[in-house]
C-alpha cells in the first residue's frame, strides 16, 4: 500500500513540477522578448545641463558629407576579402567591434544607429515592431538640418520612422530571392547627386546568403563579392576627398548560418572609417561606439542615450568641439544610468570624470551594486526551490536507500544521454544562434522535449538494473512488488527533475526570472530555458518511466531466478 501511495505522489509531483516549469519558461521568455527597460525616459540633462538643441551647430565643427553603410550579416573574415573595404582600411581606420547580445538584426541595427545597446533601447528581438524609443543618428541628422537620405529595407521606416525625417528614401521590402544591394546603391548615388549630405544605406543581401547557406558557403562568398562591387560603385561615385564613410555590419554569421548568440564569428565584427577627420589607425571598440563616432566625424551632437562613446583612436582631431560635446553628453548619460540602476548613492562623491574609463567605471560599479542587491533579494526564493529539490531526493532515500542509489544512477545516465545528443550529435551550444530562422524555434524546443523523454526512459531502465543488482534476491512485480517497481520509475524521473531544479534555482538566484533593468546573461539564460523545457517534458517520462522499470523487473534474470 505504501508503495502505491508513493507512486501516486511521485507522478503527481512530477506533473506539478512540469506545469510550474512550463509557466516559468513562458514567463521568462516573454520577459526577454517584452523587455523595454527603464532607460528610454532617462534624463541625462539633469546632470550636465541641457544638451544644446540639435539645431544649434557644434562650435567650430566641419560638417562633411557623411555616408553610413550597414552591411547586414557580414563577417569580419569575409570583409577582409572585399577589395573596396581593404582599400579603405589601408588609409582609414580599421576597428574591431563587439556586437551586443542578442546578436539579432533589429537589436544590432538599433545599437549601431543610436549607440544604445538592447539594455538601453529595449529592442531585444526582431519581433520589435514599433518606433524605437531612443534617439538615433536619423533623428540627430534631421534635427541638425542635414539633408538626410536613406536607402535600404522598409523595416528602417517601422523602427526609425525614416520617411518622416528624410528628404529622400528608397525603401525596399525585406524579401528573399533577389539581389537588392545594386538597386539600393543606385538610389543612394542619385540622392547624393540631388544634394543629400547624410546618407544611410543598409545592404541586406549578405545576411540572406548567410541564412540560406552559411558564411562558409560558395553562395555567401559570391554574394559578398557582388556586394563589394556595389559598394565600390557607391564609394567611387561619392568619394570626393571631402566625404566621411563609416561601413560596418550589425553582426556576423556562423559558418553554417545563423546568429543571435555569442559565437566569435557572430559577435566579433568590424567597422571601417575613412575620409576627413579619420586617423589611419586600428582600434577595439563596441558596436554602440559607432553612432557617437559617426556623429563626431559628421560634426553633429551624438544621440542622447548612446551608452557608447566616440572612438578616440580613430579621430584625427576633435572636429571643432564635437568630441568634447560627445564626452559631456556621455558623462550625463553615465551619471543618469548609474543613478537609475543603483540609486542616488551611486553618483555621490564621484570626484572628477576625465576619461572614458572613468565613465565605464561609474557604470560598472552601479551594475555590480544593483546585481549584488538583486541577488541578495533572490536568495530566499532560490533557496526554497533548492530545498524542495533536495527534499525530493531525501524522501526517495528515506523510502529506500537502494531506490535512491538507483535513481541517482538514472540521473547520471539521463544527463549523459541528453547532453551527448545536444552537444555531440546535434552540435548545439547554449546559444540563440541555434535557430537559423524564427520558424525553427518551435521545432527546436519540441525536439529537445522528445529527447528528454527518450533519455529519461533509458535512465529508468538503468535505474531498474542498478536496483536489481543491489538486492541479494530481488523479487519481481509479479510477486506482489508491482507498486515498488513502478514507483522506482517515478522516483527516477523525479530525481532527474530535482537535479534540473537545482540548476534552475542557481539561475534564478543569479539572474532572476524577470527582466527589470537588464537582460540575463543569455548563454546561461538559454541553458535555463532548455532546463525548464526538460522539466516540462519529463511529465511525459513520469508515465513512460514506471512502465520501463516495471518491465525490467518483470523480465530481469535475477527476479525470475528468485521466483524459481
Ligand atoms: Zn539575419
Boltz pocket constraint, residues with backbone or C-beta under 6 A from the ligand:
constraints:
  - pocket:
      binder: B
      contacts: [[A, 73], [A, 105], [A, 207], [A, 211], [A, 259]]
      max_distance: 6.0
